C-alpha cells in the first residue's frame, strides 16, 4: 500500500493524488488481501503473455518508472493492479478481455491516462470483494485512417487528438478534427472523449465528442452462466460489416479448432487492424467508404448548436414562471451524467471501446480573433446571448471567458508554459515529453520533490515577459471580465454578420462597459490560445509557489443563466464553516456555459469539504450539473439514472468497478 499519506492534509490541484482510501476502504482491502488468488488468477499474467507477447504484460503490483504511467492518475488516483496489459492488435484485446473474465478478474480500460478524476487508474490490487484488477491499456492501438475522402475518420482506441490533428494536417489540410482541448498536447484519446462526452474549446460548432459509430466490447453471461465477451460493431464501414464475414456456424458447433482460428484471423477487429496498419505504413492508398447504414448513423452531435441557440428564446417564459422546474436538465448544454446516445457515449469505462468513427469538419476560409473586455458579468452574458448565440449558423469557432483572478494567475504563473506552447504548438510531442518529465520528478521518493518543478517555474515566471500583446495586457488590468473569441468565415457571410452584431452591441453599451481588441497578426491569436491552454497548470504552479492548497472543479450552468454560484447557500451551513478561497479563478467555455473553477485555499483548510459544498451550491443553488466534462471517475457520485444505465451496460460489474460511486462488488451486490 504505497499511498502518500503524508500529503493528505495539503491538497494540490492537478498533481498530488488524493487517494481514495481515506477511512473505511482500507479495512475492507486488508481482509480481502488474505484470500489467496485462485489458480486461474495466478496463471492469468502468463496466459496474457501468450496472447500479447512478453513485453506487453507488466507486473502492476510494483510502482516503477515503467508502471507508474499506467497506475498514477494525472490529478488523483495512485494504486496498483495484478498486471498491466498493452495489446498491439485489436483482436488481442478481445482475447485478453475473454481471458481476464474467465479468471474472474476485473478490467479497467485506459487510453493515454490523462483523465482528471481518477476514472482510469486502479485504487487497489483488488476490488472490495477480492477480485483482482487488470489495467488494459489501449495506448499502443494508436492508428487512424480516413473514410469518405477525409470527411470522416476511423480512430483505433489508442489514437490521440494530437495524432489525429497531425494526420489531418498532413493528409487532408482542408479538414479539421472534431475536438480541440486544452490538454490536446497530452494526446488524450478520441475514444476516451466519447466515453466522457468531453467538450473542449471548439464545442460550439462541433458539439461534444459523440458518435453512434463504434466497435466495442460488452461482457455478460450465457444462459449456462459462463461469462462471455461480445463484440458489438456499429462502425458502418464497407467491407467491415458483420455480414461481410463468412459465417461458418453451419459446419457443426463452431468449436472445431481450425474454423475458430480462421474466424479470429478474419474478424472485424482483425480486418480493422490490418487495414489501419497498411494505411499507417503507407502501403495502402485506396480509400475506404461508409456503408449505407454508416451514412445514416450519427458521427457527431449534429443538433448541439441548435440546442444552444434556441434556449435563450425560452428565457422570457422562464421569467413569467411558466417553466417546468423538473425539466431543468434540458437546458444544460452538456454534462457527464447525460444518458443519451448509444452505449459507448459517456460510458466511463462500462464498455471497452475498440474504435470509433468521427466526422471531420471543414476548415474556415478565414478566421479573426478578438479580445473583448467587459465591466460586469452581466454585460458579458448579454454579449454571449445577443452577439454569439444569435443563430446556429453564425456560431463562433471558440468563445472562452475568464475573470480577473484567472487572468492574473495565468499571466503571473503561466508564462513559461504559454511561451512554450506558443513556440511549439499544442500538438508538439516535445511538450508531452516535458510534461512527463515533470510528472516523473514529482514522483521521486525525495521529500519536497512534488513541488520542485512548480517552485522553479514560479520563480522563472517572475522574470519572463508576458506572452500577451500590450493592448490586451492593458485591458486585462482595467476590466474584470474577458472573452477571447475566434470567428470563422465558412463562405456564408458568418464572420461579417457576427462582427456587425458585435459593433452594434459595443456602440449601444459604450466604451466603459465593453472594449474590443482585434488581433491582427496570427502570432497574437496564437499567444491568446496558448494563454488559455496554460490555465490549469498555471494554477498549480501558483499554489505551490504561494504555499496554498488548491482544488479544481468543472460544471455546466443552465443555458439561459450563467451567474456565479454563491459559495454559501443560506440555511444549509453555518456561515463560518465554509472556507473562503484566497483566489477563485473562473474561466469557461462561454457559449456552452461550462465553467472551470480553480480555488486556492490557505494551508489549514479542509478542501474536500469545500469541494462538497461547492457541488451543492452549483446543483441546488444554480440549477447546474457537476461534473460537466472531466467525468465522475472516483471523485463524484453519478445520479441514479446514470448509474442504472451503467449497470445495464455492464450487468456483472466486471468493467471499471466502483466508477461514479457504484458498488465495487460482483453484480453490484
Number of C-alpha atoms within 10 A of each C-alpha: 12 9 16 12 12 7 14 14 15 19 24 29 26 21 19 24 23 27 19 18 16 10 7 8 12 14 12 13 18 13 12 15 18 9 10 10 14 11 9 16 21 14 12 22 21 14 17 24 17 12 17 19 15 13 10 16 21 20 17 24 17 18 18 11 11 12 18 18 18 27 27 25 26 20 19 24 28 26 25 28 28 24 21 25 26 23 26 19 19 23 21 18 24 20 16 25 24 16 21 23 20 17 20 17 22 28 26 23 25 27 27 22 25 21 23 24 24 29 28 30 29 29 23 24 21 21 25 23 16 23 23 23 28 29 26 25 25 28 21 17 25 20 23 27 24 24 20 15 13 22 16 21 23 26 28 31 31 28 27 27 26 24 24 26 21 16 19 20 14 10 13 17 14 15 19 22 24 27 25 23 20 16 19 22 25 23 25 23 28 30 31 30 27 25 25 28 28 25 27 25 24 23 25 27 24 25 24 29 26 32 27 23 25 27 23 22 18 21 23 19 13 10 7 6 8 10 18 16 19 15 19 15 20 22 27 23 22 15 16 21 17 16 9 12 14 11 12 13 11 7 10 8 8 14 11 10 9 10 15 14 12 12 17 17 13 17 21 25 24 18 18 25 20 15 17 22 18 13 17 15 9 9 10 12 8 9 12 19 19 19 17 11 14 19 14 10 16 16 23 21 18 16 12 19 23 16 16 27 22 17 18 19 12 14 16 12 11 14 9 9 10 11 14 8 10 7 8 12 17 12 20 24 25 28 27 25 27 20 17 10 13 14 21 29 26 29 26 27 26 29 24 29 29 25 27 27 31 27 24 23 17 14 15 16 10 11 16 19 25 21 23 24 28 25 17 15 17 14 16 21 20 13 21 17 19 16 22 26 25 19 16 18 15 23 25 26 20 23 25 23 26 24 22 19 19 26 24 16 22 25 24 21 28 31 27 23 22 28 20 16 23 20 14 14 17 25 20 18 16 15 18 17 13 11 14 14 13 15 19 15 16 19 18 12 9 9 8 10 14 22 21 17 16 23 19 13 20 24 13 13 19 13 11 12 12 21 21 21 14 10 12 21 14 11 19 22 11 14 19 18 26 28 24 21 23 21 23 23 20 16 10 10 12 16 21 14 13 23 16 12 16 18 13 12 17 18 11 11 13 10 13 12 15 22 17 19 14 15 19 11 10 12 12 19 24 21 20 23 22 25 24 23 23 23 25 23 17 25 29 29 29 24 27 22 18 13 17 22 25 26 21 20 21 21 23 28 28 22 26 21 17 20 13 13 19 12 19 20 18 11 7 10 11 10 12 8 10 18 18 16 18 14 20 20 24 21 26 22 22 24 27 29 28 30 25 22 17 23 25 27 24 19 14 12 18 16 24 13 12 19 15 11 19 21 21 20 21 21 17 13 16 18 19 28 25 26 26 28 26 22 30 23 26 23 20 16 18 21 12 11 12 18 18 15 17 25 16 13 20 22 19 19 25 28 28 29 27 21 25 23 16 19 16 22 17 18 13 15 9
